[in-house]
Amino acid sequence: MHGSELRTVVIPFMTFTAIWGSTWIVIRGQLGPVPPQWSVTYRFIIAGAAMALVALIKGDSLKIGRKGLLAAAFLGFTQFCLNFNAVYLAERHITSGVVATVFALLLIPSSLLGWAFLGQRPTARFAWSSLVAVAGIVLLFVHELQEHPADSRQIAAGIGLTLIGMLGASTANVAQARPEIRRHPLFGLLFWSMAAGAAIDGAIALLMTGPPAFDPRPAYWAGLIYLALAASVLTFSLYYPVVRRIGPAKAAYSSVLVPIIAMGFSTWLENYRWTVLTVAGAALALGGMAAALSRSRSSVAAPDAA
């Protein structure tokens, strides 16, 4: 392994994977008197302001032109609005660990969209591995229904919202890897994307839930700061350069590792019950995604970042 690869891919990958593995349980602590839509809005107001400072420190211009602003608006809606609102709402219905495990399917739409828009064609074996992963998610869904038979609509809503969030994230990942978007300064683009996301989030929150609400608990604000700075500014500053370097499908491998961390927190703090069914489901979901990645590696590599 070359030193540059260790510095530009491996260490950033390990860092954002470890942080994102912890965020699912922190998001759970954001659910309370503040509607999820406002919590997402506050998160990206803070994150956007911090990202502007990062851009200035890195020497990236905040002037990205009309096309850059349009790209930022698209990323802001798909990544920082649709994705996060759906995930926060999903955690009102199912445990954080299950949300993280379902989100591991991110690799599938990322690879398919990468094929459609980046020409990174997956192999036939990728399809079979993906079906194995989907079978694992179905087993987790069956377990949730068995544990909470009266809450079938809640469980279906939670998994459905997770899938919507996953689609938003995969769309943003692939769009960000497009040449016409990669040409813009990364940190300037991230600032405007988070700013656009915060604006859209705020408008949706106002329309859906009414005026802003606040939670006086120190734990809420500590979690919000962690999610805004560590889990948004730091992680996306590391994640998007990795996407640009190795492609969205390979970068999505983090979504296979993140649930392992998230399920550990869910077991510890949410008393998630492991059964033969859940062990089999998690193993199939994560194993299928790992196999899908390894078997499609040669076909999903992205061109080097400009």
C-alpha positions as MATLAB code, in Angstrom:
seq = 'MHGSELRTVVIPFMTFTAIWGSTWIVIRGQLGPVPPQWSVTYRFIIAGAAMALVALIKGDSLKIGRKGLLAAAFLGFTQFCLNFNAVYLAERHITSGVVATVFALLLIPSSLLGWAFLGQRPTARFAWSSLVAVAGIVLLFVHELQEHPADSRQIAAGIGLTLIGMLGASTANVAQARPEIRRHPLFGLLFWSMAAGAAIDGAIALLMTGPPAFDPRPAYWAGLIYLALAASVLTFSLYYPVVRRIGPAKAAYSSVLVPIIAMGFSTWLENYRWTVLTVAGAALALGGMAAALSRSRSSVAAPDAA';
ca = [
       0.000    0.000    0.000;
       1.397    3.390   -1.018;
       1.714    6.115    1.616;
      -0.515    8.410   -0.441;
      -3.262    5.777   -0.564;
      -3.059    5.294    3.195;
      -3.353    9.041    3.747;
      -5.992    9.856    1.129;
      -8.199    6.744    1.243;
      -7.609    4.296    4.116;
      -7.357    6.669    7.101;
     -10.250    8.909    5.940;
     -12.342    5.797    5.226;
     -11.726    4.400    8.714;
     -12.489    7.764   10.306;
     -15.830    8.515    8.651;
     -16.928    4.884    9.001;
     -16.254    4.884   12.764;
     -18.046    8.218   13.278;
     -21.049    7.283   11.154;
     -21.320    4.013   13.054;
     -22.014    6.017   16.214;
     -24.409    8.570   14.733;
     -27.428    6.281   14.519;
     -27.756    6.038   18.282;
     -27.037    9.778   18.688;
     -29.886   10.561   16.283;
     -32.154    8.557   18.581;
     -31.389   11.104   21.322;
     -32.535   13.923   19.021;
     -36.084   12.561   18.978;
     -38.198   14.349   21.572;
     -39.959   17.698   21.815;
     -38.125   18.967   18.719;
     -39.653   17.608   15.479;
     -37.071   15.675   13.422;
     -37.385   18.178   10.577;
     -36.197   21.008   12.839;
     -33.377   18.901   14.300;
     -32.112   18.260   10.760;
     -32.423   21.979    9.994;
     -30.407   22.993   13.077;
     -27.795   20.363   12.263;
     -27.079   21.760    8.814;
     -27.265   25.407    9.809;
     -24.399   24.673   12.209;
     -22.640   22.368    9.760;
     -22.947   24.866    6.903;
     -21.426   27.686    8.953;
     -18.553   25.426   10.021;
     -18.015   24.217    6.451;
     -17.674   27.832    5.266;
     -14.769   28.218    7.725;
     -13.231   24.960    6.517;
     -13.470   26.150    2.904;
     -11.729   29.415    3.767;
      -9.008   27.613    5.719;
      -8.477   25.176    2.823;
      -8.325   28.061    0.372;
     -11.442   26.994   -1.555;
     -13.429   29.822   -3.059;
     -17.061   30.150   -2.025;
     -17.784   31.589   -5.471;
     -18.795   28.533   -7.489;
     -20.920   30.161  -10.181;
     -24.469   29.521  -11.306;
     -23.835   25.909  -12.359;
     -22.097   25.243   -9.072;
     -25.033   26.662   -7.131;
     -27.460   24.491   -9.105;
     -25.320   21.428   -8.346;
     -25.183   22.433   -4.684;
     -28.971   22.804   -4.565;
     -29.377   19.303   -6.002;
     -26.909   17.805   -3.518;
     -28.499   19.798   -0.710;
     -31.920   18.364   -1.484;
     -30.894   14.746   -2.062;
     -28.176   14.362    0.592;
     -28.886   16.921    3.293;
     -32.677   17.053    3.072;
     -34.257   13.885    1.659;
     -31.675   11.498    3.119;
     -31.463   12.906    6.627;
     -35.130   13.745    7.102;
     -36.063   10.208    6.079;
     -33.518    8.613    8.425;
     -34.521   10.760   11.426;
     -38.184    9.948   10.825;
     -37.390    6.243   10.360;
     -35.842    6.070   13.827;
     -39.200    7.017   15.314;
     -40.516    3.663   14.076;
     -37.671    1.112   14.303;
     -34.420    0.791   16.265;
     -31.328    2.675   15.128;
     -29.412   -0.552   14.494;
     -32.077   -1.880   12.131;
     -32.139    1.449   10.278;
     -28.350    1.264    9.868;
     -28.496   -2.329    8.645;
     -31.210   -1.596    6.067;
     -29.153    1.423    4.985;
     -26.323   -1.001    4.164;
     -28.233   -1.660    0.926;
     -26.882    1.754   -0.184;
     -24.357   -0.158   -2.266;
     -27.102   -1.445   -4.591;
     -28.583    1.868   -5.818;
     -25.106    3.462   -5.750;
     -23.803    0.779   -8.109;
     -26.865    0.817  -10.372;
     -26.856    4.613  -10.624;
     -23.081    4.505  -11.150;
     -23.731    2.164  -14.072;
     -26.413    4.440  -15.507;
     -24.618    7.782  -15.122;
     -20.906    6.958  -14.777;
     -20.601    3.909  -16.995;
     -19.348    1.738  -14.103;
     -21.040   -1.543  -14.976;
     -21.470   -4.114  -12.163;
     -21.074   -7.829  -12.827;
     -23.783  -10.483  -12.896;
     -22.428  -11.837   -9.612;
     -23.120   -8.446   -8.080;
     -26.827   -9.022   -8.722;
     -26.812  -12.388   -6.947;
     -24.876  -10.974   -3.992;
     -27.339   -8.118   -3.773;
     -30.243  -10.569   -3.684;
     -28.579  -12.334   -0.747;
     -28.332   -9.004    1.063;
     -31.966   -8.199    0.352;
     -32.945  -11.615    1.720;
     -31.133  -10.687    4.935;
     -33.102   -7.464    5.228;
     -36.322   -9.429    4.716;
     -35.368  -11.681    7.651;
     -34.824   -8.611    9.850;
     -38.208   -7.297    8.746;
     -39.846  -10.632    9.632;
     -38.177  -10.553   13.061;
     -39.473   -7.039   13.745;
     -42.979   -8.163   12.815;
     -42.714  -11.176   15.107;
     -41.502   -9.044   18.004;
     -44.108   -6.318   17.472;
     -47.049   -7.823   15.574;
     -49.320   -4.906   16.464;
     -46.858   -2.394   15.014;
     -46.658   -3.715   11.444;
     -47.493   -0.322    9.955;
     -44.881    1.380   12.119;
     -42.222   -1.140   11.083;
     -43.138   -0.892    7.402;
     -43.022    2.911    7.656;
     -39.587    2.801    9.298;
     -38.104    0.532    6.661;
     -39.796    2.457    3.851;
     -38.407    5.765    5.130;
     -34.952    4.217    5.415;
     -35.117    3.114    1.779;
     -36.149    6.644    0.737;
     -33.191    8.090    2.634;
     -30.892    5.528    1.053;
     -32.090    6.514   -2.427;
     -31.415   10.185   -1.679;
     -27.894    9.426   -0.424;
     -27.005    7.181   -3.371;
     -28.279    9.771   -5.851;
     -26.097   12.440   -4.228;
     -23.070   10.126   -4.162;
     -23.268    9.399   -7.868;
     -24.073   13.004   -8.813;
     -21.066   14.212   -6.820;
     -18.826   11.887   -8.829;
     -19.963   13.346  -12.173;
     -17.211   15.310  -13.993;
     -19.300   18.488  -14.261;
     -19.719   18.543  -10.478;
     -16.220   17.345   -9.555;
     -14.732   20.398  -11.250;
     -16.100   22.696   -8.536;
     -14.022   23.360   -5.376;
     -15.027   20.582   -2.988;
     -15.338   22.515    0.269;
     -17.057   25.466   -1.376;
     -19.494   23.041   -2.962;
     -20.091   21.309    0.374;
     -20.779   24.649    2.065;
     -23.391   25.658   -0.479;
     -24.885   22.138   -0.471;
     -25.304   22.213    3.320;
     -26.635   25.773    3.177;
     -29.153   24.792    0.493;
     -30.072   21.688    2.470;
     -30.617   23.726    5.629;
     -32.842   26.196    3.764;
     -34.955   23.403    2.247;
     -35.073   21.582    5.596;
     -36.269   24.739    7.341;
     -38.992   25.357    4.773;
     -40.219   21.769    5.074;
     -40.091   21.925    8.874;
     -42.103   25.138    8.935;
     -44.743   23.762    6.572;
     -45.036   20.350    8.224;
     -44.575   21.093   11.929;
     -44.999   24.838   12.480;
     -42.607   27.309   14.169;
     -39.176   26.204   15.449;
     -39.127   24.160   18.646;
     -36.258   23.805   21.126;
     -35.126   21.193   23.618;
     -33.426   22.587   26.760;
     -31.627   19.328   27.596;
     -27.807   19.622   27.423;
     -27.709   16.080   25.981;
     -29.785   17.224   23.006;
     -27.441   20.087   22.177;
     -24.312   18.008   22.768;
     -25.695   15.431   20.341;
     -26.617   18.154   17.851;
     -23.098   19.632   17.925;
     -21.576   16.174   17.492;
     -23.850   15.404   14.538;
     -23.189   18.795   12.930;
     -19.415   19.017   13.356;
     -18.045   15.486   13.632;
     -20.710   13.555   11.717;
     -21.312   16.171    9.001;
     -18.430   18.626    8.541;
     -15.577   16.217    9.315;
     -17.068   13.105    7.742;
     -18.255   14.682    4.488;
     -14.937   16.546    4.181;
     -13.312   13.104    4.226;
     -16.018   11.119    2.421;
     -16.451   13.081   -0.796;
     -12.707   13.132   -1.621;
     -12.758    9.346   -1.204;
     -15.806    9.137   -3.513;
     -13.966   11.229   -6.076;
     -10.900    9.020   -5.815;
     -12.322    5.466   -5.738;
     -15.918    5.891   -6.949;
     -19.327    5.823   -5.225;
     -19.723    2.023   -5.200;
     -16.434    1.338   -3.397;
     -16.994    4.246   -1.022;
     -20.416    2.767   -0.208;
     -18.580   -0.174    1.386;
     -18.605    1.946    4.539;
     -22.338    1.258    4.693;
     -21.483   -2.421    5.219;
     -19.191   -1.705    8.170;
     -21.270    1.033    9.802;
     -24.153   -1.303   10.820;
     -21.760   -3.520   12.755;
     -20.892   -0.545   14.962;
     -24.501    0.677   15.033;
     -25.900   -2.721   16.027;
     -23.414   -2.826   18.885;
     -24.727    0.479   20.219;
     -28.332   -0.639   19.661;
     -27.719   -3.842   21.624;
     -26.094   -1.900   24.451;
     -28.407    1.102   24.689;
     -31.690    0.051   23.079;
     -31.795   -3.534   24.389;
     -32.034   -4.916   20.863;
     -32.818   -8.648   21.103;
     -30.667  -10.989   19.036;
     -32.262  -14.216   17.821;
     -31.304  -16.875   15.279;
     -33.402  -14.944   12.741;
     -31.712  -11.587   13.363;
     -28.213  -13.098   13.336;
     -28.993  -14.811   10.025;
     -30.546  -11.640    8.599;
     -27.636   -9.401    9.591;
     -25.109  -11.951    8.323;
     -26.849  -12.266    4.951;
     -27.289   -8.489    4.581;
     -23.711   -7.566    5.437;
     -22.139  -10.632    3.832;
     -24.080  -10.084    0.629;
     -23.009   -6.457    0.464;
     -19.363   -7.357    1.110;
     -19.497  -10.004   -1.609;
     -21.223   -7.616   -4.007;
     -18.442   -5.108   -3.538;
     -15.573   -7.553   -3.921;
     -17.093   -9.188   -6.986;
     -17.814   -5.877   -8.703;
     -14.557   -4.195   -7.762;
     -13.038   -4.267  -11.207;
     -16.150   -2.893  -12.840;
     -17.005   -0.029  -10.519;
     -13.665    1.738  -10.188;
     -13.984    5.434  -10.875;
     -11.467    7.534  -12.764;
      -8.934    9.361  -10.623;
     -10.051   12.710   -9.293;
      -8.987   15.654  -11.407;
];
